[in-house]
Amino acid sequence: MTAPSRNALVPFVSVDNMMRLVLHIGVERMMVELAAEIEADFRRWPLFDKTPRVASHSDIGVIELMPTSDGETYGFKYVNGHPSNMKKGLQTVTAFGLLADVATGYPLMLSEMTILTALRTAATSALAAKWLAPKGATTMAMIGNGAQAEFQALAFKAVCGVTEVRLYDIDPAATAKCARNLAGRGLTVVSCRSAEEAILGAQIITTCTADKQLATILTDNMVGSGVHINAVGGDCPGKTELHRDILLRSEIFVEYPPQTRIEGEIQQLTADHPVTELWQVMTGAAPGRSTAKAITLFDSVGFAIEDFSALRYVHSRLRASGLFQDLDMIADPDDPRDLFGMILRAQAELAA
Amino acid sequence: MTAPSRNALVPFVSVDNMMRLVLHIGVERMMVELAAEIEADFRRWPLFDKTPRVASHSDIGVIELMPTSDGETYGFKYVNGHPSNMKKGLQTVTAFGLLADVATGYPLMLSEMTILTALRTAATSALAAKWLAPKGATTMAMIGNGAQAEFQALAFKAVCGVTEVRLYDIDPAATAKCARNLAGRGLTVVSCRSAEEAILGAQIITTCTADKQLATILTDNMVGSGVHINAVGGDCPGKTELHRDILLRSEIFVEYPPQTRIEGEIQQLTADHPVTELWQVMTGAAPGRSTAKAITLFDSVGFAIEDFSALRYVHSRLRASGLFQDLDMIADPDDPRDLFGMILRAQAELAA
């Protein structure tokens, strides 16, 4: 049939093209650039249209839509969370996302976001640590060595100057996989046999486990003063990783309180427990870490603005990289009122 | 690179393939089948996960996400509404949607929905009229002859037995376009010069105009007893088509009250004004039209379950029709925990 009009075509970034883009830019450079993009958007936080994600829960998982807009560009992400998927050989978290033009409502780009979410989550974690971790932090414990682990390690290396990561997972095969993937990348990688061993000498502790349960990956006596905790895995109702007593000793920083109070570690606390919004630390509206001895906690659940920043980053690299394909996704007849006539013309062309 | 795994691929129905599917099945048969699918889902209404659509408003339009789930399948639609788009040569409403498997969160199908929305809106309108219009209704007035008009006309012919449509639009070119497209399809088509002329002898009145304003397409004295009004165009805050007095004389039927009270004609009424949910008429839980002389009003705004039904209908025809392409949309490494390793293997293949 007649080729679709330019307005009908939406650039699509496939998984294959996202991998090529990451390799083209380089993982660490991409982490630094993503963190800069996210920080720039966090600094103009009040300008965004914000809403807690729209979740559809079932017994074994959740499907969520995460929309936001800065008034010029609209973005949303579709993302699922199914901890039992791993046993079926499937990803626990898969995602895709879309950018659209607020002025017309027309889509600007569709993109895979399973890989991009891992990148933006790691970039956000490292960005938070850049603002909150104790000065001179170079060693990070990583508890949970699954799909997110290598991204976290490389983001902390690139953005925060971490030089040593100490790995622990209840499944030694996950630790071995992570250590193998990180080999030769300029990090000292230490595989540990317990969470206690992993946190030895660490100024930063990242928890990133996937089980949906009220877990206690870290108990109170494991966490000494002057550390920064990057709690990534506790991100939906009923899924936490830290003992409540750690939270009570910590200075807590979050993305968007209405969402984090439902989904984050702080679901264990009262609804009025004081927390600081990370964007306010960046703009100077709120203090960050109070003293070198404080425990800072970034209670990360992932917010729509981070996906928006990541999608905009990818979109800005599209034309130069050429790493996309056009999808015939929008019906766009010459006369916008003649949608039906478009079908009739297609019929005539098929018959010809 | 190595071909993506089967789990990575999501069938995508482009605009071109949607047009081919419509032509393959036939517009009228598709309307009848869509109406049946929608009725079947309305009859199991309480089972669905329901939420008002998630809207992001700007000065000149709105972008919405409309999710729902029946516990086995999840669906959502992205749809915009930008009345000023037409002047730019763009569609007022464009849409796409997705089905996913609730058990895994993995997408099952991505589809264009600009055309599909026009089809499902018309099928829903005709379905409502099948239950609510006076017996033996054969003539329909159509006020507003834009992108939705031909779909509405053919749905009412196929589902309700309408034999004559009387067209009126403030722009005669829209009426001419509609009359031209409907020629030779077994309908008597009468082009009229006023709304008053269009409603002469009509037992059904469809209003489907696009201006975002508190319009009065129908005034009170235009509407006599014993008619059914299918009000399609009033579908967002500040956008209505009927004079309030008509509403006060009508038996009002809606899709999902929490959404219709915000978006429909009934935004002009108090929040406790009695309305009947259409699904309850179908199951017998609530009465439909009370007498032959009553005015029935279907205050249509479009609900997520109709999109769900339409997407499931298209999905059920995919394999037989072959009218789709596979998108490499889900990162699906052999070891689900080895997302990073997938990138490393891609690098090795690119270097080879």
Interface residues (C-beta under 8 A of the other chain):
Chain A: M1 P4 N7 A8 F12 S14 V15 D16 M18 M19 R20 V22 L23 V27 D49 T51 V54 S56 S58 I60 G61 V62 I63 L65 P67 T68 S69 G71 Y74 F76 Y78 N80 G81 H82 N85 M86 K88 G89 L90 Q91 T92 T94 F96 L98 A100 V102 A103 T104 G105 Y106 P107 E112 T114 I115 A118 N145 G146 A147 Q148 A149 E150 F151 A174 K177 R180 N181 L327 D328 M329 I330 A331 D332 P333 D334 D335 P336 R337 D338 L339 F340 G341 M342 I343 L344 A346 Q347 L350
Chain B: M1 P4 N7 A8 F12 S14 V15 D16 M18 M19 R20 V22 L23 V27 D49 T51 V54 S56 S58 I60 G61 V62 I63 L65 P67 T68 S69 G71 Y74 F76 Y78 N80 G81 H82 N85 M86 K88 G89 L90 Q91 T92 T94 F96 L98 A100 V102 A103 T104 G105 Y106 P107 E112 T114 I115 A118 N145 G146 A147 Q148 A149 E150 F151 A174 K177 R180 N181 L327 D328 M329 I330 A331 D332 P333 D334 D335 P336 R337 D338 L339 F340 G341 M342 I343 L344 A346 Q347 L350
